[in-house]
């Protein structure tokens, strides 16, 4: 075969394979989203544990609310929101609420001893605070086991999801949110106590890891959640 024709032929094969791979990744994300979309709303109770350098934060009893397509809130006593500002969410329905995206196959990985499919999701909206989300998907069960999200306002953070009693609804029993403390922006109205009574130098927080663990006690699924529950978000 003519070398030029051979080169063009190989290029066509590679482009075709890349296109099929992108289609497969998009189809997988849409299947995961379709499963999540079966839950139109929920309210839940749980316990939130915060582990951040220099901070004293007691375990908090919390209420969690979600309603399609992208209403999500976690509150503690007196209705104070306790998640960071910006595009941060520990809720996969919220993460995948936007249907306009590009999905790229990033191969496979092993997570807690199990094989997962890795898909990078890029929002189509250039104004989105979320720049890139990497999903680690259990293909067999169509569950997101982990997500890594890069935002413009809150840096990069990870969310790991652990399933059990509510697997049939694709809702986790526990989520573990980890982040770099220098990028963490608390919502207005949240006050925290420091270990020594003094707010630490911001430079000391650089490259420190913080963790927020949310363990669910009970869900009320598809029972209706009023708009008033999201007031003050």
MONOR-V895539 format. One record per residue. RES is the residue in one small letter. SS is DSSP state (helix for helix, strand for strand, loop for the rest). PHI is phi in radians with two decimals (none if undefined). OMEGA is omega in whole degrees, 0 to 359 (NA if undefined). Layout:
BEGIN
res: [RES/RES]
ss: [SS/SS]
phi: [PHI/PHI]
omega: [OMEGA/OMEGA]
END
This chain:
BEGIN
res: [x/x/x/x/x/x/x/x/x/x/x/x/x/x/x/x/x/x/x/x/x/x/x/x/x/x/x/x/x/x/x/x/x/x/x/x/x/x/x/x/x/x/x/x/x/x/x/x/x/x/x/x/x/x/x/x/x/x/x/x/x/x/x/x/x/x/x/x/x/x/x/x/x/x/x/x/x/x/x/x/x/x/x/x/x/x/x/x/x/x/x/x/x/x/x/x/x/x/x/x/x/x/x/x/x/x/x/x/x/x/x/x/x/x/x/x/x/x/x/x/x/x/x/x/x/x/x/x/x/x/x/x/x/x/x/x/x/x/x/x/x/x/x/x/x/x/x/x/x/x/x/x/x/x/x/x/x/x/x/x/x/x/x/x/x/x/x/x/x/x/x/x/x/x/x/x/x/x/x/x/x/x/x/x/x/x/x/x/x/x/x/x/x/x/x/x/x/x/x/x/x/x/x/x/x/x/x/x/x/x/x/x/x/x/x/x/x/x/x/x/x/x/x/x/x/x/x/x/x/x/x/x/x]
ss: [loop/loop/helix/helix/helix/helix/helix/helix/helix/helix/helix/helix/helix/helix/helix/helix/helix/helix/helix/helix/helix/helix/helix/helix/helix/helix/helix/helix/helix/helix/helix/helix/helix/helix/helix/helix/loop/loop/loop/loop/strand/strand/strand/strand/strand/strand/strand/strand/strand/strand/strand/loop/loop/loop/strand/strand/loop/loop/loop/strand/strand/strand/strand/strand/strand/strand/strand/loop/loop/loop/strand/strand/strand/strand/strand/loop/helix/helix/helix/loop/strand/loop/loop/strand/loop/loop/loop/loop/loop/loop/loop/helix/helix/helix/helix/loop/loop/loop/loop/loop/strand/strand/strand/strand/strand/strand/strand/strand/strand/strand/strand/loop/loop/strand/strand/strand/strand/strand/strand/strand/strand/strand/strand/loop/loop/loop/loop/loop/loop/strand/strand/strand/strand/strand/strand/strand/strand/strand/loop/loop/loop/loop/strand/strand/strand/strand/strand/strand/strand/strand/strand/loop/loop/loop/loop/strand/strand/strand/strand/strand/strand/strand/loop/loop/loop/loop/helix/helix/helix/loop/loop/loop/loop/strand/strand/strand/strand/strand/strand/strand/helix/helix/helix/loop/loop/strand/loop/loop/loop/loop/loop/loop/strand/strand/loop/loop/loop/loop/loop/loop/loop/helix/helix/helix/helix/loop/loop/loop/strand/strand/strand/strand/strand/strand/strand/strand/strand/strand/strand/strand/strand/loop/loop/loop/loop/loop/helix/helix/helix/helix/loop/loop/loop]
phi: [none/-0.98/-0.96/-1.17/-1.13/-1.09/-1.07/-1.11/-1.12/-1.11/-1.08/-1.12/-1.10/-1.15/-1.14/-1.13/-1.14/-1.12/-1.13/-1.13/-1.11/-1.10/-1.11/-1.09/-1.13/-1.11/-1.09/-1.13/-1.08/-1.17/-1.15/-1.08/-1.12/-1.07/-1.19/-1.10/-1.20/-1.19/-1.65/-1.44/-2.88/-2.79/-2.12/-2.59/-2.04/-2.99/-2.17/-2.04/-1.98/-1.96/-2.22/-2.25/-0.93/1.33/-1.89/-1.93/-2.23/-1.20/-1.04/-1.97/-1.40/-2.30/-2.04/-2.16/-2.27/-2.48/-2.60/-1.07/-1.57/-2.60/-1.58/-2.62/-2.67/-2.09/-2.27/-2.05/-0.90/1.18/1.27/-1.43/-1.23/-2.23/-1.52/-1.11/-1.23/1.52/-1.53/-1.44/-2.64/-1.81/-1.97/-1.20/-1.06/-1.20/-1.04/-1.77/-1.15/-1.39/-1.51/-1.69/-2.72/-1.97/-1.92/-2.15/-1.26/-1.99/1.56/-2.22/-2.62/-2.00/-2.24/0.92/1.47/-2.06/-1.31/-2.32/-1.55/-1.83/-2.27/-1.71/-2.01/-2.00/-1.09/-1.34/-1.35/-1.16/-1.58/-1.09/-1.20/-1.42/-1.59/-2.73/-2.18/-1.80/-1.83/-1.92/-1.91/-1.40/-1.11/-1.08/-1.79/0.94/-2.14/-1.44/-1.57/-2.79/-2.38/-2.12/-2.09/-1.87/-2.09/-1.40/-1.78/-2.14/1.12/-1.97/-2.43/-1.99/-2.30/-1.81/-2.11/-2.12/-1.88/-2.86/-1.11/-1.95/-1.03/-1.05/-1.73/1.03/-1.90/-1.40/-1.38/-2.62/-2.21/-2.15/-1.80/-2.19/-2.75/-1.56/-1.06/-1.22/-1.76/-1.38/-2.04/-1.29/-1.15/-1.06/1.72/-1.59/-2.08/-2.25/-1.66/-1.65/-0.94/-1.83/1.49/-2.02/-1.18/-1.26/-1.00/-1.01/-1.15/-1.27/-1.49/-1.05/1.11/-1.51/-1.62/-2.08/-2.34/-2.24/-1.93/-2.00/-1.92/-1.52/-1.64/-2.77/-1.98/-2.01/-1.86/0.97/-1.84/1.66/-2.24/-1.11/-1.05/-1.05/-1.20/-1.79/-1.07/1.50/-1.23]
omega: [176/183/180/179/178/179/179/179/179/179/179/178/181/179/178/179/179/180/179/179/178/178/179/180/178/180/180/179/180/177/178/180/180/178/179/184/176/174/182/178/171/166/184/172/180/180/181/180/181/180/182/180/176/186/172/182/180/175/185/169/186/171/182/181/176/172/180/1/187/178/183/181/172/180/170/183/178/173/181/176/185/173/176/176/171/187/184/175/175/183/185/176/179/180/184/183/181/182/180/183/171/180/181/178/180/176/181/177/176/181/182/176/181/179/177/176/181/181/177/183/181/178/180/182/181/180/181/177/177/181/184/173/175/181/175/194/170/186/184/184/181/179/172/180/180/172/174/187/175/181/178/187/187/179/181/179/180/172/173/183/182/188/179/186/185/180/182/178/185/178/184/169/184/173/178/183/179/189/174/187/181/181/187/180/181/177/177/176/180/178/182/177/178/186/183/179/181/176/183/174/182/182/180/180/183/178/173/179/174/181/172/181/180/179/183/176/184/173/164/193/177/178/183/177/182/178/182/180/181/181/179/181/NA]
END
